[in-house]
Amino acid sequence: MIEAIQYRGQYTPEIKEFLTQQHRFDNTRGIEIATLEGVMLCEQFDWIIKGVQGEFYPCKPDIFEATYILVEEEIT
């Protein structure tokens, strides 16, 4: 299972808290995320995925929708 959050163009506290690894916010471009393959740009409406080993990377919305099934965690 992976965790993900959608970047909707706003650098929110939820995004800051979710992205625990090196990244840089650029108001005109988006979020630059240090990934295992180098720095990748997360643009508006992209998903930020936290992989099974704690790595982060952006994913385009159409790829995300075709690849993953949304499962909401129940908070108890």
C-alpha positions as CSV (number, residue, x, y, z in Angstrom):
1,M,0.0,0.0,0.0
2,I,1.2,3.5,-0.8
3,E,0.2,6.9,0.5
4,A,-0.6,9.8,-1.8
5,I,-1.8,13.4,-1.7
6,Q,-2.8,15.6,-4.6
7,Y,-1.1,18.9,-5.2
8,R,-3.8,21.3,-6.4
9,G,-1.6,24.3,-6.9
10,Q,-1.5,25.4,-3.2
11,Y,1.5,24.6,-1.0
12,T,-0.6,23.7,2.0
13,P,0.4,22.6,5.5
14,E,-0.8,19.1,4.6
15,I,1.6,19.0,1.6
16,K,4.5,20.3,3.8
17,E,3.7,17.7,6.5
18,F,3.4,14.9,3.9
19,L,6.6,15.6,2.1
20,T,9.2,14.7,4.6
21,Q,12.1,14.5,2.2
22,Q,14.0,17.2,0.4
23,H,11.8,19.4,-1.9
24,R,11.6,23.0,-3.0
25,F,8.4,25.0,-3.7
26,D,8.5,27.3,-6.7
27,N,5.4,29.5,-6.9
28,T,5.4,29.5,-10.7
29,R,6.4,25.9,-11.5
30,G,5.3,23.7,-8.6
31,I,7.2,21.5,-6.2
32,E,10.6,20.1,-7.1
33,I,11.0,16.8,-5.3
34,A,14.3,14.9,-4.9
35,T,13.5,11.4,-6.0
36,L,15.6,8.2,-6.5
37,E,15.9,9.2,-10.2
38,G,16.8,12.8,-9.6
39,V,14.8,16.0,-9.1
40,M,11.3,15.8,-10.6
41,L,8.7,18.5,-10.9
42,C,5.2,18.1,-9.4
43,E,2.8,20.3,-11.2
44,Q,-0.8,21.3,-10.4
45,F,-3.1,18.3,-10.0
46,D,-0.3,15.8,-10.0
47,W,-0.3,13.3,-7.1
48,I,2.7,13.1,-4.7
49,I,3.2,9.4,-3.9
50,K,5.1,8.0,-0.9
51,G,6.3,4.6,-2.0
52,V,6.7,1.4,0.1
53,Q,10.3,2.3,1.0
54,G,9.5,5.9,2.0
55,E,10.5,7.4,-1.3
56,F,8.5,10.3,-2.8
57,Y,7.8,11.0,-6.5
58,P,5.1,12.9,-8.5
59,C,2.6,11.1,-10.7
60,K,0.4,12.6,-13.4
61,P,-3.4,12.4,-12.6
62,D,-4.3,10.1,-15.6
63,I,-1.5,7.6,-14.7
64,F,-2.5,7.7,-11.0
65,E,-6.2,7.0,-11.8
66,A,-5.2,4.1,-14.1
67,T,-2.8,2.5,-11.7
68,Y,-4.1,2.9,-8.2
69,I,-7.4,2.2,-6.3
70,L,-8.3,4.7,-3.7
71,V,-8.7,3.2,-0.2
72,E,-9.7,5.5,2.6
73,E,-8.2,4.7,5.9
74,E,-10.6,4.6,8.8
75,I,-9.3,6.7,11.7
76,T,-10.1,5.2,15.1
